[in-house]
């Protein structure tokens, strides 16, 4: 039985689907199990990763664990998960980390949190694999509202490029690490096949959606306000902005062969991701005029 944390989120949900398809038995963790909406046959348990008793309960009878935690609680939650996994006799732990963690010069919050989480996993004594993706293609869904409303992408750091990766490819690497052999003690940095700036992503989205889109560079302050408007706490908003600023560095535009090497399949392109999520960006309304030309 494989325990999947973060199972209702972007990567975890894709992983659950792939594990079920591979015939694995899956137990999923959610704080709201009744609303998890996971495939039939998946056992869903209610647990908060900050609750050691609930996590220990979820770990009973588990052989392998996918560990996904988020935000400032990453060090604490990874510590709780790693300890519970060791106590329960788990034989394999796969942690979702962040590509930036591998940049020794990175001292901003998100790689710092994940570095502490990785250390907890590595100290647990349970055989581990660390998966460190660069930026997710699905971050483009943050632009869905302004694209639907007026065909415009607002984003900061327009000169920066990130070799964005499809969450389904991240899940595929995690699935191989959970189900296959030879991945213990390995750290996999993942990217897509092409570094893209926000303007270049906008062009690809326009092509896929079949209508013109505009890219408007906003200041980091405006981008931060937009994150806060979505209800994100200030500490996390600052951490996200610090991470986004690193798109201006060369680290984020490195293309890694890892998805192909581990899964045997080439990583999906941003155009493929966009085509599969086109509905989220809406259809052009005839006669509508854009406020930005
Ligand atoms: N976005 C990027 O570009 C990027 C790049 C590299 C790495 N990452 C890393 O990816 C991770 C986020 O992955 P994601 O985008 O797939 O997540 P997500 O879509 O934001 O979903 C978060 C998941 O975590 C669960 N969760 C949150 N707090 C919880 C808690 N206290 N107890 C139990 N479950 C909890 C949620 O489950 P319920 O709500 O059902 O409880 C949900 O399934 C973070 O570690 C981030 O640093 C992101």
py3Dmol code that shows the C-alpha trace and the ligand (Angstrom):
import py3Dmol

protein = """\
ATOM      1  CA  UNK A   1       0.000   0.000   0.000  1.00  0.00           C
ATOM      2  CA  UNK A   2       1.322   3.451  -0.983  1.00  0.00           C
ATOM      3  CA  UNK A   3       0.472   6.544   1.071  1.00  0.00           C
ATOM      4  CA  UNK A   4       0.097   9.689  -1.046  1.00  0.00           C
ATOM      5  CA  UNK A   5       0.110  13.053   0.728  1.00  0.00           C
ATOM      6  CA  UNK A   6      -0.999  16.147  -1.184  1.00  0.00           C
ATOM      7  CA  UNK A   7      -3.262  13.714  -3.056  1.00  0.00           C
ATOM      8  CA  UNK A   8      -5.941  16.303  -3.874  1.00  0.00           C
ATOM      9  CA  UNK A   9      -3.419  18.819  -5.252  1.00  0.00           C
ATOM     10  CA  UNK A  10      -1.791  19.314  -8.620  1.00  0.00           C
ATOM     11  CA  UNK A  11       1.036  16.763  -8.487  1.00  0.00           C
ATOM     12  CA  UNK A  12      -0.515  14.378  -5.950  1.00  0.00           C
ATOM     13  CA  UNK A  13      -3.748  13.982  -7.907  1.00  0.00           C
ATOM     14  CA  UNK A  14      -1.827  13.171 -11.089  1.00  0.00           C
ATOM     15  CA  UNK A  15       0.240  10.670  -9.103  1.00  0.00           C
ATOM     16  CA  UNK A  16      -2.845   8.969  -7.635  1.00  0.00           C
ATOM     17  CA  UNK A  17      -4.250   8.518 -11.155  1.00  0.00           C
ATOM     18  CA  UNK A  18      -0.984   7.042 -12.427  1.00  0.00           C
ATOM     19  CA  UNK A  19      -0.554   4.689  -9.447  1.00  0.00           C
ATOM     20  CA  UNK A  20      -4.151   3.454  -9.761  1.00  0.00           C
ATOM     21  CA  UNK A  21      -3.613   2.890 -13.481  1.00  0.00           C
ATOM     22  CA  UNK A  22      -0.486   0.876 -12.649  1.00  0.00           C
ATOM     23  CA  UNK A  23      -2.572  -1.324 -10.338  1.00  0.00           C
ATOM     24  CA  UNK A  24      -1.067  -0.077  -7.053  1.00  0.00           C
ATOM     25  CA  UNK A  25      -3.087   0.098  -3.843  1.00  0.00           C
ATOM     26  CA  UNK A  26      -3.275   3.733  -2.724  1.00  0.00           C
ATOM     27  CA  UNK A  27      -4.189   5.446   0.532  1.00  0.00           C
ATOM     28  CA  UNK A  28      -4.589   9.213   0.132  1.00  0.00           C
ATOM     29  CA  UNK A  29      -4.294  11.879   2.817  1.00  0.00           C
ATOM     30  CA  UNK A  30      -6.538  14.947   2.852  1.00  0.00           C
ATOM     31  CA  UNK A  31      -7.709  17.378   5.505  1.00  0.00           C
ATOM     32  CA  UNK A  32     -11.164  17.121   3.914  1.00  0.00           C
ATOM     33  CA  UNK A  33     -11.525  13.448   2.973  1.00  0.00           C
ATOM     34  CA  UNK A  34     -15.242  13.760   2.162  1.00  0.00           C
ATOM     35  CA  UNK A  35     -14.442  16.296  -0.575  1.00  0.00           C
ATOM     36  CA  UNK A  36     -11.328  14.580  -1.945  1.00  0.00           C
ATOM     37  CA  UNK A  37     -13.033  13.353  -5.125  1.00  0.00           C
ATOM     38  CA  UNK A  38     -10.424  10.657  -5.772  1.00  0.00           C
ATOM     39  CA  UNK A  39     -10.903   7.600  -8.016  1.00  0.00           C
ATOM     40  CA  UNK A  40     -12.884   4.600  -6.768  1.00  0.00           C
ATOM     41  CA  UNK A  41     -10.690   2.116  -4.940  1.00  0.00           C
ATOM     42  CA  UNK A  42      -8.477   4.779  -3.363  1.00  0.00           C
ATOM     43  CA  UNK A  43      -8.680   4.726   0.417  1.00  0.00           C
ATOM     44  CA  UNK A  44      -8.935   8.292   1.729  1.00  0.00           C
ATOM     45  CA  UNK A  45      -7.912   9.148   5.273  1.00  0.00           C
ATOM     46  CA  UNK A  46      -8.411  12.446   7.030  1.00  0.00           C
ATOM     47  CA  UNK A  47      -5.207  13.841   8.527  1.00  0.00           C
ATOM     48  CA  UNK A  48      -3.403  17.139   8.907  1.00  0.00           C
ATOM     49  CA  UNK A  49       0.326  16.710   8.309  1.00  0.00           C
ATOM     50  CA  UNK A  50       0.936  18.810  11.412  1.00  0.00           C
ATOM     51  CA  UNK A  51      -0.799  16.218  13.604  1.00  0.00           C
ATOM     52  CA  UNK A  52       1.707  13.450  14.532  1.00  0.00           C
ATOM     53  CA  UNK A  53      -1.005  11.152  15.927  1.00  0.00           C
ATOM     54  CA  UNK A  54      -3.156  11.362  12.788  1.00  0.00           C
ATOM     55  CA  UNK A  55      -0.088  10.911  10.561  1.00  0.00           C
ATOM     56  CA  UNK A  56       1.015   7.849  12.548  1.00  0.00           C
ATOM     57  CA  UNK A  57      -2.488   6.412  12.120  1.00  0.00           C
ATOM     58  CA  UNK A  58      -2.441   7.032   8.356  1.00  0.00           C
ATOM     59  CA  UNK A  59       0.939   5.279   8.147  1.00  0.00           C
ATOM     60  CA  UNK A  60      -0.294   1.927   9.525  1.00  0.00           C
ATOM     61  CA  UNK A  61       0.204  -0.887   7.005  1.00  0.00           C
ATOM     62  CA  UNK A  62       1.989   1.405   4.533  1.00  0.00           C
ATOM     63  CA  UNK A  63       5.071   0.254   2.597  1.00  0.00           C
ATOM     64  CA  UNK A  64       5.855   3.323   0.496  1.00  0.00           C
ATOM     65  CA  UNK A  65       5.165   7.036   0.910  1.00  0.00           C
ATOM     66  CA  UNK A  66       4.927  10.045  -1.389  1.00  0.00           C
ATOM     67  CA  UNK A  67       5.605  13.094   0.734  1.00  0.00           C
ATOM     68  CA  UNK A  68       4.250  16.443  -0.447  1.00  0.00           C
ATOM     69  CA  UNK A  69       4.107  19.358   1.961  1.00  0.00           C
ATOM     70  CA  UNK A  70       3.731  23.069   1.347  1.00  0.00           C
ATOM     71  CA  UNK A  71       4.733  26.473   2.666  1.00  0.00           C
ATOM     72  CA  UNK A  72       6.414  27.447   5.930  1.00  0.00           C
ATOM     73  CA  UNK A  73       5.271  24.169   7.549  1.00  0.00           C
ATOM     74  CA  UNK A  74       7.441  22.069   5.191  1.00  0.00           C
ATOM     75  CA  UNK A  75      10.246  21.430   7.750  1.00  0.00           C
ATOM     76  CA  UNK A  76       7.789  20.527  10.529  1.00  0.00           C
ATOM     77  CA  UNK A  77       5.507  18.395   8.348  1.00  0.00           C
ATOM     78  CA  UNK A  78       8.369  16.557   6.643  1.00  0.00           C
ATOM     79  CA  UNK A  79       9.858  15.841  10.066  1.00  0.00           C
ATOM     80  CA  UNK A  80       6.552  14.386  11.302  1.00  0.00           C
ATOM     81  CA  UNK A  81       6.073  12.302   8.143  1.00  0.00           C
ATOM     82  CA  UNK A  82       9.654  11.020   8.090  1.00  0.00           C
ATOM     83  CA  UNK A  83       9.529  10.002  11.750  1.00  0.00           C
ATOM     84  CA  UNK A  84       6.159   8.260  11.358  1.00  0.00           C
ATOM     85  CA  UNK A  85       7.409   6.443   8.253  1.00  0.00           C
ATOM     86  CA  UNK A  86      10.496   5.160  10.079  1.00  0.00           C
ATOM     87  CA  UNK A  87       8.401   4.037  13.065  1.00  0.00           C
ATOM     88  CA  UNK A  88       5.916   2.215  10.812  1.00  0.00           C
ATOM     89  CA  UNK A  89       8.696   0.348   8.973  1.00  0.00           C
ATOM     90  CA  UNK A  90       8.097   2.071   5.626  1.00  0.00           C
ATOM     91  CA  UNK A  91      10.606   0.880   3.016  1.00  0.00           C
ATOM     92  CA  UNK A  92      10.603   3.805   0.590  1.00  0.00           C
ATOM     93  CA  UNK A  93      10.004   7.549   0.910  1.00  0.00           C
ATOM     94  CA  UNK A  94       9.736   9.834  -2.138  1.00  0.00           C
ATOM     95  CA  UNK A  95       9.759  13.547  -1.293  1.00  0.00           C
ATOM     96  CA  UNK A  96       8.609  16.311  -3.621  1.00  0.00           C
ATOM     97  CA  UNK A  97      11.067  19.161  -3.161  1.00  0.00           C
ATOM     98  CA  UNK A  98      11.984  22.165  -5.309  1.00  0.00           C
ATOM     99  CA  UNK A  99      14.591  22.554  -8.049  1.00  0.00           C
ATOM    100  CA  UNK A 100      15.961  25.632  -6.328  1.00  0.00           C
ATOM    101  CA  UNK A 101      17.000  23.505  -3.360  1.00  0.00           C
ATOM    102  CA  UNK A 102      19.864  22.265  -5.509  1.00  0.00           C
ATOM    103  CA  UNK A 103      21.194  25.801  -5.956  1.00  0.00           C
ATOM    104  CA  UNK A 104      23.629  26.188  -3.075  1.00  0.00           C
ATOM    105  CA  UNK A 105      23.436  29.976  -3.453  1.00  0.00           C
ATOM    106  CA  UNK A 106      19.668  29.983  -2.846  1.00  0.00           C
ATOM    107  CA  UNK A 107      18.829  31.291   0.614  1.00  0.00           C
ATOM    108  CA  UNK A 108      15.251  32.446  -0.027  1.00  0.00           C
ATOM    109  CA  UNK A 109      12.471  30.751   1.996  1.00  0.00           C
ATOM    110  CA  UNK A 110      11.124  28.011  -0.287  1.00  0.00           C
ATOM    111  CA  UNK A 111      14.449  26.232  -0.993  1.00  0.00           C
ATOM    112  CA  UNK A 112      15.391  26.765   2.658  1.00  0.00           C
ATOM    113  CA  UNK A 113      12.176  25.065   3.832  1.00  0.00           C
ATOM    114  CA  UNK A 114      12.624  22.196   1.388  1.00  0.00           C
ATOM    115  CA  UNK A 115      16.306  21.767   2.322  1.00  0.00           C
ATOM    116  CA  UNK A 116      15.242  21.223   5.937  1.00  0.00           C
ATOM    117  CA  UNK A 117      12.564  18.785   4.762  1.00  0.00           C
ATOM    118  CA  UNK A 118      15.056  16.849   2.655  1.00  0.00           C
ATOM    119  CA  UNK A 119      17.381  16.614   5.654  1.00  0.00           C
ATOM    120  CA  UNK A 120      14.575  15.181   7.798  1.00  0.00           C
ATOM    121  CA  UNK A 121      13.826  12.586   5.125  1.00  0.00           C
ATOM    122  CA  UNK A 122      17.478  11.641   4.700  1.00  0.00           C
ATOM    123  CA  UNK A 123      17.972  11.383   8.471  1.00  0.00           C
ATOM    124  CA  UNK A 124      14.957   9.094   8.912  1.00  0.00           C
ATOM    125  CA  UNK A 125      16.795   5.934   7.963  1.00  0.00           C
ATOM    126  CA  UNK A 126      14.056   5.100   5.429  1.00  0.00           C
ATOM    127  CA  UNK A 127      15.385   4.632   1.861  1.00  0.00           C
ATOM    128  CA  UNK A 128      14.516   7.859   0.023  1.00  0.00           C
ATOM    129  CA  UNK A 129      14.291   9.549  -3.353  1.00  0.00           C
ATOM    130  CA  UNK A 130      14.139  13.343  -3.689  1.00  0.00           C
ATOM    131  CA  UNK A 131      12.286  14.858  -6.653  1.00  0.00           C
ATOM    132  CA  UNK A 132      13.183  18.500  -7.333  1.00  0.00           C
ATOM    133  CA  UNK A 133      11.117  20.075 -10.106  1.00  0.00           C
ATOM    134  CA  UNK A 134      11.647  23.542 -11.544  1.00  0.00           C
ATOM    135  CA  UNK A 135       8.521  25.708 -12.037  1.00  0.00           C
ATOM    136  CA  UNK A 136       5.249  23.946 -12.813  1.00  0.00           C
ATOM    137  CA  UNK A 137       3.508  24.573 -16.159  1.00  0.00           C
ATOM    138  CA  UNK A 138       0.286  24.678 -14.159  1.00  0.00           C
ATOM    139  CA  UNK A 139       1.364  27.981 -12.577  1.00  0.00           C
ATOM    140  CA  UNK A 140      -0.008  29.463 -15.826  1.00  0.00           C
ATOM    141  CA  UNK A 141      -3.492  28.741 -14.433  1.00  0.00           C
ATOM    142  CA  UNK A 142      -2.938  31.847 -12.275  1.00  0.00           C
ATOM    143  CA  UNK A 143      -3.364  33.772 -15.528  1.00  0.00           C
ATOM    144  CA  UNK A 144      -6.654  32.064 -16.419  1.00  0.00           C
ATOM    145  CA  UNK A 145      -8.884  34.800 -14.956  1.00  0.00           C
ATOM    146  CA  UNK A 146      -7.278  37.713 -16.815  1.00  0.00           C
ATOM    147  CA  UNK A 147      -7.048  35.654 -20.017  1.00  0.00           C
ATOM    148  CA  UNK A 148     -10.742  34.776 -19.788  1.00  0.00           C
ATOM    149  CA  UNK A 149     -11.699  38.352 -18.896  1.00  0.00           C
ATOM    150  CA  UNK A 150      -9.550  40.341 -21.318  1.00  0.00           C
ATOM    151  CA  UNK A 151      -7.065  38.086 -23.105  1.00  0.00           C
ATOM    152  CA  UNK A 152      -4.143  39.421 -21.098  1.00  0.00           C
ATOM    153  CA  UNK A 153      -1.358  37.912 -19.010  1.00  0.00           C
ATOM    154  CA  UNK A 154       0.071  40.095 -16.253  1.00  0.00           C
ATOM    155  CA  UNK A 155       3.369  38.818 -14.861  1.00  0.00           C
ATOM    156  CA  UNK A 156       6.580  40.184 -13.397  1.00  0.00           C
ATOM    157  CA  UNK A 157      10.179  39.388 -14.353  1.00  0.00           C
ATOM    158  CA  UNK A 158       9.466  39.352 -18.093  1.00  0.00           C
ATOM    159  CA  UNK A 159      13.119  38.773 -19.008  1.00  0.00           C
ATOM    160  CA  UNK A 160      13.304  35.603 -16.928  1.00  0.00           C
ATOM    161  CA  UNK A 161      12.993  32.129 -18.400  1.00  0.00           C
ATOM    162  CA  UNK A 162      12.003  28.935 -16.587  1.00  0.00           C
ATOM    163  CA  UNK A 163      12.207  25.432 -18.091  1.00  0.00           C
ATOM    164  CA  UNK A 164       8.687  24.728 -16.799  1.00  0.00           C
ATOM    165  CA  UNK A 165       7.629  21.121 -16.302  1.00  0.00           C
ATOM    166  CA  UNK A 166       4.227  19.447 -16.599  1.00  0.00           C
ATOM    167  CA  UNK A 167       2.998  18.202 -13.172  1.00  0.00           C
ATOM    168  CA  UNK A 168       2.016  14.934 -14.862  1.00  0.00           C
ATOM    169  CA  UNK A 169       5.692  14.387 -15.719  1.00  0.00           C
ATOM    170  CA  UNK A 170       6.676  15.124 -12.112  1.00  0.00           C
ATOM    171  CA  UNK A 171       4.088  12.560 -11.017  1.00  0.00           C
ATOM    172  CA  UNK A 172       5.423  10.082 -13.570  1.00  0.00           C
ATOM    173  CA  UNK A 173       8.940  10.346 -12.131  1.00  0.00           C
ATOM    174  CA  UNK A 174       7.547   9.938  -8.604  1.00  0.00           C
ATOM    175  CA  UNK A 175       5.534   6.890  -9.713  1.00  0.00           C
ATOM    176  CA  UNK A 176       8.637   5.247 -11.173  1.00  0.00           C
ATOM    177  CA  UNK A 177      10.584   5.995  -7.988  1.00  0.00           C
ATOM    178  CA  UNK A 178       7.766   4.510  -5.874  1.00  0.00           C
ATOM    179  CA  UNK A 179       7.124   1.424  -8.005  1.00  0.00           C
ATOM    180  CA  UNK A 180      10.481   0.701  -9.656  1.00  0.00           C
ATOM    181  CA  UNK A 181      13.912  -0.280  -8.425  1.00  0.00           C
ATOM    182  CA  UNK A 182      17.237   1.551  -8.390  1.00  0.00           C
ATOM    183  CA  UNK A 183      16.027   4.963  -7.206  1.00  0.00           C
ATOM    184  CA  UNK A 184      16.983   4.842  -3.529  1.00  0.00           C
ATOM    185  CA  UNK A 185      19.341   7.640  -2.515  1.00  0.00           C
ATOM    186  CA  UNK A 186      18.831   9.476  -5.802  1.00  0.00           C
ATOM    187  CA  UNK A 187      17.996  13.163  -6.184  1.00  0.00           C
ATOM    188  CA  UNK A 188      16.221  13.994  -9.440  1.00  0.00           C
ATOM    189  CA  UNK A 189      16.069  17.560 -10.717  1.00  0.00           C
ATOM    190  CA  UNK A 190      13.276  17.889 -13.278  1.00  0.00           C
ATOM    191  CA  UNK A 191      12.543  20.379 -16.016  1.00  0.00           C
ATOM    192  CA  UNK A 192      10.526  20.518 -19.189  1.00  0.00           C
ATOM    193  CA  UNK A 193      12.196  20.643 -22.584  1.00  0.00           C
ATOM    194  CA  UNK A 194      12.319  24.411 -23.117  1.00  0.00           C
ATOM    195  CA  UNK A 195      13.027  27.503 -21.001  1.00  0.00           C
ATOM    196  CA  UNK A 196      10.211  30.011 -21.515  1.00  0.00           C
ATOM    197  CA  UNK A 197       9.596  33.604 -20.461  1.00  0.00           C
ATOM    198  CA  UNK A 198       6.056  34.704 -19.512  1.00  0.00           C
ATOM    199  CA  UNK A 199       5.798  36.476 -22.890  1.00  0.00           C
ATOM    200  CA  UNK A 200       6.779  33.280 -24.730  1.00  0.00           C
ATOM    201  CA  UNK A 201       4.286  31.249 -22.699  1.00  0.00           C
ATOM    202  CA  UNK A 202       1.637  33.839 -23.619  1.00  0.00           C
ATOM    203  CA  UNK A 203       2.478  33.382 -27.332  1.00  0.00           C
ATOM    204  CA  UNK A 204       2.125  29.596 -27.035  1.00  0.00           C
ATOM    205  CA  UNK A 205      -1.169  29.938 -25.174  1.00  0.00           C
ATOM    206  CA  UNK A 206      -2.432  32.309 -27.901  1.00  0.00           C
ATOM    207  CA  UNK A 207      -1.519  29.832 -30.603  1.00  0.00           C
ATOM    208  CA  UNK A 208      -3.180  26.944 -28.775  1.00  0.00           C
ATOM    209  CA  UNK A 209      -6.322  28.944 -27.921  1.00  0.00           C
ATOM    210  CA  UNK A 210      -6.520  30.373 -31.438  1.00  0.00           C
ATOM    211  CA  UNK A 211      -6.877  33.996 -30.427  1.00  0.00           C
ATOM    212  CA  UNK A 212      -4.486  36.891 -29.760  1.00  0.00           C
ATOM    213  CA  UNK A 213      -3.319  37.361 -26.195  1.00  0.00           C
ATOM    214  CA  UNK A 214      -1.327  40.223 -24.685  1.00  0.00           C
ATOM    215  CA  UNK A 215       1.502  40.043 -22.202  1.00  0.00           C
ATOM    216  CA  UNK A 216       1.893  42.976 -19.800  1.00  0.00           C
ATOM    217  CA  UNK A 217       4.897  43.092 -17.501  1.00  0.00           C
ATOM    218  CA  UNK A 218       3.925  44.254 -14.015  1.00  0.00           C
ATOM    219  CA  UNK A 219       6.170  45.315 -11.156  1.00  0.00           C
ATOM    220  CA  UNK A 220       7.065  42.803  -8.418  1.00  0.00           C
ATOM    221  CA  UNK A 221       4.948  44.935  -6.027  1.00  0.00           C
ATOM    222  CA  UNK A 222       1.888  44.600  -8.284  1.00  0.00           C
ATOM    223  CA  UNK A 223       2.467  40.848  -8.619  1.00  0.00           C
ATOM    224  CA  UNK A 224       2.738  40.521  -4.828  1.00  0.00           C
ATOM    225  CA  UNK A 225      -0.541  42.426  -4.359  1.00  0.00           C
ATOM    226  CA  UNK A 226      -2.246  40.074  -6.807  1.00  0.00           C
ATOM    227  CA  UNK A 227      -1.055  37.063  -4.769  1.00  0.00           C
ATOM    228  CA  UNK A 228      -2.318  38.662  -1.536  1.00  0.00           C
ATOM    229  CA  UNK A 229      -5.675  39.353  -3.255  1.00  0.00           C
ATOM    230  CA  UNK A 230      -6.017  35.582  -3.687  1.00  0.00           C
ATOM    231  CA  UNK A 231      -5.883  35.164   0.101  1.00  0.00           C
ATOM    232  CA  UNK A 232      -2.299  33.930   0.308  1.00  0.00           C
ATOM    233  CA  UNK A 233      -0.652  34.865   3.650  1.00  0.00           C
ATOM    234  CA  UNK A 234       2.048  37.559   3.444  1.00  0.00           C
ATOM    235  CA  UNK A 235       4.884  35.205   4.479  1.00  0.00           C
ATOM    236  CA  UNK A 236       4.074  32.820   1.660  1.00  0.00           C
ATOM    237  CA  UNK A 237       3.488  35.655  -0.835  1.00  0.00           C
ATOM    238  CA  UNK A 238       6.961  37.019  -0.063  1.00  0.00           C
ATOM    239  CA  UNK A 239       8.460  33.543  -0.436  1.00  0.00           C
ATOM    240  CA  UNK A 240       6.717  33.074  -3.797  1.00  0.00           C
ATOM    241  CA  UNK A 241       7.941  36.469  -5.026  1.00  0.00           C
ATOM    242  CA  UNK A 242      11.510  35.682  -3.933  1.00  0.00           C
ATOM    243  CA  UNK A 243      11.294  32.440  -5.894  1.00  0.00           C
ATOM    244  CA  UNK A 244       9.792  34.151  -8.948  1.00  0.00           C
ATOM    245  CA  UNK A 245      12.626  36.700  -8.943  1.00  0.00           C
ATOM    246  CA  UNK A 246      15.092  33.866  -9.443  1.00  0.00           C
ATOM    247  CA  UNK A 247      13.678  33.407 -12.955  1.00  0.00           C
ATOM    248  CA  UNK A 248      16.112  36.203 -13.829  1.00  0.00           C
ATOM    249  CA  UNK A 249      19.009  33.877 -12.927  1.00  0.00           C
ATOM    250  CA  UNK A 250      20.381  31.247 -15.300  1.00  0.00           C
ATOM    251  CA  UNK A 251      19.599  28.370 -12.877  1.00  0.00           C
ATOM    252  CA  UNK A 252      15.910  28.184 -13.835  1.00  0.00           C
ATOM    253  CA  UNK A 253      16.512  27.951 -17.569  1.00  0.00           C
ATOM    254  CA  UNK A 254      18.645  24.806 -17.433  1.00  0.00           C
ATOM    255  CA  UNK A 255      17.042  21.859 -19.245  1.00  0.00           C
ATOM    256  CA  UNK A 256      17.542  18.501 -17.520  1.00  0.00           C
ATOM    257  CA  UNK A 257      17.174  15.102 -19.245  1.00  0.00           C
ATOM    258  CA  UNK A 258      15.734  13.499 -16.088  1.00  0.00           C
ATOM    259  CA  UNK A 259      12.093  13.003 -17.121  1.00  0.00           C
ATOM    260  CA  UNK A 260      13.200  11.119 -20.240  1.00  0.00           C
ATOM    261  CA  UNK A 261      15.905   9.203 -18.359  1.00  0.00           C
ATOM    262  CA  UNK A 262      13.651   8.064 -15.502  1.00  0.00           C
ATOM    263  CA  UNK A 263      10.334   7.497 -17.299  1.00  0.00           C
ATOM    264  CA  UNK A 264      11.529   6.642 -20.808  1.00  0.00           C
ATOM    265  CA  UNK A 265       9.232   9.341 -22.246  1.00  0.00           C
ATOM    266  CA  UNK A 266      10.088  12.875 -23.343  1.00  0.00           C
ATOM    267  CA  UNK A 267       8.671  15.602 -21.102  1.00  0.00           C
ATOM    268  CA  UNK A 268       5.433  17.178 -22.327  1.00  0.00           C
ATOM    269  CA  UNK A 269       5.762  20.558 -24.024  1.00  0.00           C
ATOM    270  CA  UNK A 270       4.031  23.698 -22.771  1.00  0.00           C
ATOM    271  CA  UNK A 271       1.881  23.589 -25.924  1.00  0.00           C
ATOM    272  CA  UNK A 272       0.680  20.090 -24.934  1.00  0.00           C
ATOM    273  CA  UNK A 273      -0.059  21.260 -21.390  1.00  0.00           C
ATOM    274  CA  UNK A 274      -1.919  24.317 -22.743  1.00  0.00           C
ATOM    275  CA  UNK A 275      -3.997  22.213 -25.151  1.00  0.00           C
ATOM    276  CA  UNK A 276      -4.998  19.872 -22.324  1.00  0.00           C
ATOM    277  CA  UNK A 277      -6.061  22.839 -20.149  1.00  0.00           C
ATOM    278  CA  UNK A 278      -7.512  25.111 -22.857  1.00  0.00           C
ATOM    279  CA  UNK A 279     -10.978  25.073 -21.276  1.00  0.00           C
ATOM    280  CA  UNK A 280      -9.635  26.879 -18.199  1.00  0.00           C
ATOM    281  CA  UNK A 281      -8.639  29.836 -20.367  1.00  0.00           C
ATOM    282  CA  UNK A 282     -12.064  30.212 -22.013  1.00  0.00           C
ATOM    283  CA  UNK A 283     -13.113  30.961 -25.517  1.00  0.00           C
ATOM    284  CA  UNK A 284     -12.813  34.310 -27.319  1.00  0.00           C
ATOM    285  CA  UNK A 285     -16.089  36.262 -27.328  1.00  0.00           C
ATOM    286  CA  UNK A 286     -16.969  37.730 -30.751  1.00  0.00           C
ATOM    287  CA  UNK A 287     -16.737  41.528 -30.828  1.00  0.00           C
ATOM    288  CA  UNK A 288     -15.056  41.825 -27.443  1.00  0.00           C
ATOM    289  CA  UNK A 289     -12.338  44.454 -27.208  1.00  0.00           C
ATOM    290  CA  UNK A 290      -9.274  44.108 -25.060  1.00  0.00           C
ATOM    291  CA  UNK A 291      -8.306  46.955 -22.691  1.00  0.00           C
ATOM    292  CA  UNK A 292      -4.673  46.347 -23.595  1.00  0.00           C
ATOM    293  CA  UNK A 293      -3.570  46.590 -27.191  1.00  0.00           C
TER     294      UNK A 293
END
"""
ligand_1 = """\
48
LIG
N 4.402 25.511 -8.232
C 5.662 25.357 -8.571
O 6.147 25.926 -9.587
C 6.556 24.456 -7.760
C 7.846 24.186 -8.231
C 8.678 23.308 -7.489
C 8.203 22.740 -6.309
N 6.922 23.042 -5.878
C 6.458 22.428 -4.636
O 5.279 21.687 -4.890
C 4.522 21.584 -3.701
C 3.078 21.937 -3.967
O 2.565 20.923 -4.820
P 1.140 21.085 -5.537
O 1.149 22.351 -6.335
O 0.843 19.801 -6.224
O 0.194 21.286 -4.296
P -1.245 21.990 -4.289
O -1.915 21.775 -5.609
O -1.079 23.374 -3.763
O -2.015 21.109 -3.217
C -1.603 21.065 -1.861
C -1.924 19.687 -1.330
O -1.397 19.579 -0.007
C -2.435 19.173 0.863
N -2.216 19.851 2.137
C -1.927 21.163 2.339
N -1.764 21.407 3.649
C -1.963 20.239 4.287
C -1.929 19.845 5.661
N -1.669 20.725 6.637
N -2.181 18.554 5.949
C -2.476 17.644 4.969
N -2.500 17.956 3.669
C -2.241 19.240 3.334
C -3.740 19.548 0.200
O -4.711 18.600 0.588
P -6.149 18.930 1.252
O -6.461 20.383 0.930
O -7.063 17.954 0.573
O -5.948 18.659 2.698
C -3.400 19.386 -1.264
O -3.612 18.059 -1.678
C 5.207 22.511 -2.670
O 6.063 21.753 -1.858
C 6.027 23.422 -3.579
O 7.135 23.994 -2.912
C 6.104 23.871 -6.566
"""
view = py3Dmol.view(width=600, height=400)
view.addModel(protein, "pdb")
view.setStyle({"model": 0}, {"cartoon": {"style": "trace"}})
view.addModel(ligand_1, "xyz")
view.setStyle({"model": 1}, {"stick": {}})
view.zoomTo()
view.show()
